[in-house]
Amino acid sequence: MKIVYTFFLGALLALFVGLGIQTFYPGPDMPDYPVEMEYGAGPGELTEEQREQEREFNQRMAQWQEEQQVYHRNVGVVALGAAVLQLVLSLVLEKRNKVLTNGVMLGGLFTLFYAIGRSFASSETTMTFVAVGVGLAVVLVLGHRRFFQERPAPAAADPARRESSGV
């Protein structure tokens, strides 16, 4: 059950970050296709008014796509910050509760994947490079600290304490 709890906590933390960003920083609205464009003057023909509407729509779509790329970049930056905070929190909680620590760490890693994905969607290679670089650094530090750093052996149980507790 601990593995299930750890995975579930990690997934919920990543969802919390993603939904929080979407709730408090919604993306730009996509322009609606003009209804008038659905019906031409004849097969394959457009009126002058419809051509003008099509040009305006194409301009609005180009503007929206630019806004979307900026939005994806900004979301990537915020999600990256949240991922780093979660991973730092997992290091702070490391000695208190192993299951909780692993869940927070997994949530940070899932959020990091989300941030990298959003960075790719921004089509901005600098942001993507930074996100992947931060991800690499965090994973190396966490991996070293968790798996390769020597830890003191747990102290043997105190016999006097065992007798007083009735165990």
N, C-alpha and C positions, 0 to 999 in steps of 0.2 A: 504493500500500500504506500510505502514511503516513495517509491519510484513514481507511482501514479500521481501522488500529491506534488512531488517536485516538478514533474512535467506540466501538470495542470496549473500550478502557480506560475511557472515560466510563461506558459501560453497566455494566461490572463494578464500578466504584467505587460506583455507585448501588445495585446489587444487594448489594454487600458491606455497605453501611450498613443497608439494609432487612432483610437476613437476620440481620445482627448484632443489630439491635434485637429482632427476633422471637425469636432464640435466647436472648438474655440477659434479655429483658423480655417474656415471652409474655403474650398477652391473656387476659382472664378466660374461663373455660369457659362455654359456653352450656348452660343447664339442659336436661335431656332431658325430652321429653314423656312423661307417665306412660302406660305400656302399658295400664293398666286403662281409660284413657279411650277407647281404640280401639273398645271393645265396650260399647254401652249396654244398658240393661234391655230396650229394645225400640226400634223405629224412632223416632229423635228424642227418646228419653227417657233421662234420666240418673238414677242413684240418688243418694241424699244423699251417700254416700261419694265418688262420682265428682264431684259438684259441689264438695265440699270440696277434692278433689285439683286440680280445675280452678282454683279460687281460689288455692291455694298455688302452682300452676304459673304463673299470671298474675303473682303477686307476685314470684316468682323471676325471671321474664322482665323485669319492670319494673326490678328491681334490676340485672340483667345489662346492660340497655340503658344505665342510668346509668353503670355501671362501664365499659362500652365507650366512652362519650363521654369519660370522664376518661382512659381508655387512649389513645384517638386524640389527645387534646390533648397528653398526655405524649410520645407518639411523635413528634408534629409538632414539639415543642420540641427533642427530641434530634436529630431529622433536620435541623432548621433549623440547629442548632449545628454538626452535621457538614458541612452544605453550606457554611456560612460558612468553616469551617476549610479545606475543600478549595479554596474560591475564594481564600482568603488564600495557601494553599500554591502555587496556580497563579501568583500574583503574585510570590512569592518565587523560584520556579523560572524565571521569565520569561526571564531572560538566559542560562540554561544550555542548555536543550533545548526548542526550539519545539514539537516533536511531543508530548513528555511534558507540557509545560505546557498545550497545548490539550486533551489527554486528561483531565488533572486538572480543568481548567476545565469541560469538558463534563460530567464526573462530578459536579462541584459543582452545575451547573445542573440535571442530572437529579435529584439528591438534593433540590434546592430545590423542584422540581415535586412530588416525593414528599411533602415536608414540607407544602407547601400543600394537597395532596390530603388528607392526614391531618388537617390543621386544619379543612378543610371537613367532614370526617366527624365531627368533635367537636361540631358544631353550636354552637360557641362563637365568636361573631362577633369578639370581642376578639382571640383567638388567631389567627384567620384574617386579620384586619386587620394584625396585627403580622407574620405570616409573609409576606403579600403586600407589606407596606411594606419589610421587610428585603430581600425579593427584588428589588423595584424599585430600592432603593438600591444593592444589590450589582451589578445589571445596569448601572445608570447609571455607577457607578465603573469597573467592568471595561470597559464600552464606551468610556468616555472615555479610559481609560489605554491600551487596546489600539488603538483606531482613530483617535482624534483628537489624541493627545498627540504633539508633534513629537519625533522621534528623531534622534540624530546619524547622519549618513550613514556607512556602513561605510568603514573606512580602506582605501585602495588597497593591493594586495598589494605587499610589499616585494621589489624585484627581487633583492636580495642573498640574501634568504631562499629565494626560488624556486630560485636557482642552487645553493644548498647542499643542498636537498632532492632535487635531480635532476629537478624538474618543469619 
